[in-house]
Amino acid sequence: MRQLPVLKAATPAVAGPHEKLLIGRDAHKSVVSGLILSGIEPVWGEPQ
């Protein structure tokens, strides 16, 4: 499965509070922080 980069501005459009979103382990910490502050639970995937 190919993983696309997560854009900070687009995450609220694809997942809402109390939902999960697949992100790569190499995602920047600001992306992870933005997800957590938005109430979205990050689910870690291995980058290729």
TIMAR-617822 format. One line per 5 residues: their letters; for each residue y, z, x of N, C-alpha, C. Coordinates in Angstrom, 1 decimal. Atoms other than C-alpha are relative to their C-alpha. Last residue first. Example, Ala and Ser with C-alpha at 12.3 -4.5 7.8 and 13.67 -1.06 7.14 Angstrom:
BEGIN
sa> -1.1,0.0,-0.9,-1.1,7.1,13.7,1.1,0.8,-0.8  -1.2,0.0,0.9,-4.5,7.8,12.3,1.2,0.0,0.9
END
This chain:
BEGIN
qpegw> 0.9,1.0,-0.7,2.3,2.3,8.5,0.6,-0.4,1.3  -0.6,1.3,-0.2,4.1,5.5,7.2,-1.0,-0.9,0.8  0.0,0.3,-1.4,1.8,8.3,5.9,0.7,-1.4,0.2  1.0,1.0,-0.3,2.8,9.5,2.4,0.1,-0.4,1.5  0.0,0.6,-1.3,4.5,12.7,1.4,-1.1,-1.0,0.1
vpeig> 1.4,0.1,-0.3,5.2,13.6,-2.2,-0.1,-0.8,1.3  0.5,1.1,-0.9,8.8,14.7,-2.7,-1.5,0.1,0.2  1.0,-0.5,-1.0,9.5,16.8,-5.8,-0.5,-1.2,0.9  1.1,0.9,-0.2,12.7,15.7,-7.6,-0.9,0.5,1.1  1.1,-0.5,0.8,15.1,18.4,-8.8,-1.2,-0.9,0.1
slilg> 0.0,0.7,1.3,18.2,16.5,-7.6,-1.1,0.5,-0.9  -1.2,-0.3,0.7,18.8,19.0,-4.8,0.0,-0.6,-1.4  0.2,-1.4,0.4,15.2,18.5,-3.7,1.2,0.5,-0.8  1.0,-0.1,1.0,15.6,14.8,-3.6,-0.2,1.4,-0.6  -0.6,0.6,1.2,18.9,14.9,-1.8,-1.0,0.1,-1.1
svvsk> -0.9,-1.0,0.6,17.4,17.3,0.8,0.6,-0.5,-1.3  0.8,-1.1,0.5,14.5,14.9,1.4,0.9,1.0,-0.7  0.7,0.6,1.2,16.8,11.9,1.8,-0.8,1.1,-0.7  -1.0,0.0,1.1,19.1,14.0,4.1,-0.6,-0.6,-1.2  -0.1,-1.3,0.7,16.0,14.9,6.2,1.1,0.0,-1.1
hadrg> -1.0,-0.8,-0.5,15.4,11.2,7.0,0.2,1.3,-0.8  -1.2,0.1,0.7,12.1,9.7,5.9,1.0,1.0,0.6  -1.0,0.3,-1.0,9.4,9.5,8.6,1.4,-0.1,-0.7  -0.3,-1.1,-0.8,6.9,11.2,6.4,1.1,-0.2,1.0  0.7,0.0,-1.2,7.2,8.4,3.9,0.3,1.2,0.8
illke> -0.9,0.4,-1.2,8.3,9.0,0.4,-0.8,0.1,1.2  0.7,0.2,-1.3,6.4,9.1,-2.9,1.0,-0.4,1.0  -0.4,1.3,-0.6,8.5,10.5,-5.8,-0.7,-0.1,1.4  0.4,0.2,-1.4,7.5,13.3,-8.2,0.3,-1.4,0.5  0.9,1.1,-0.3,9.2,14.4,-11.4,-0.3,-0.1,1.5
hpgav> 1.4,-0.4,0.3,10.7,17.7,-12.4,-1.0,-1.1,0.1  0.4,-1.3,-0.3,14.2,16.2,-12.5,-1.4,0.3,-0.4  -0.9,-1.1,0.5,14.3,12.5,-12.8,-0.4,1.4,0.4  0.7,-1.2,0.4,12.8,9.6,-10.9,1.0,1.0,-0.4  1.5,0.3,0.1,13.6,5.9,-10.4,-0.7,1.3,-0.3
aptaa> 0.3,1.0,0.9,17.4,6.0,-11.1,-1.5,-0.2,-0.2  -0.2,-0.5,1.3,18.0,9.4,-9.5,-0.4,-1.1,-1.1  1.0,-1.0,0.4,16.5,8.0,-6.3,0.1,0.5,-1.4  0.9,0.6,1.0,18.8,4.9,-6.1,-1.1,1.0,-0.5  -0.7,0.2,1.2,21.8,6.5,-4.4,-1.0,-0.5,-1.1
klvpl> -0.5,-1.3,0.6,19.8,8.1,-1.6,0.6,-0.3,-1.4  -1.5,-0.1,-0.1,17.9,4.9,-0.9,0.5,1.2,-0.8  -0.6,-0.6,1.1,14.1,5.2,-0.3,1.5,0.1,0.2  -0.9,-1.1,-0.4,12.6,2.8,2.1,0.7,0.5,-1.3  -1.4,0.5,-0.2,9.7,0.7,0.6,0.9,1.2,0.4
qrm> -1.0,-0.9,0.5,6.1,1.7,1.1,1.4,-0.5,0.3  -1.2,0.1,-0.7,3.4,-0.9,1.3,1.1,0.9,-0.6  -1.2,0.0,0.8,0.0,0.0,0.0,1.2,0.0,0.9
END
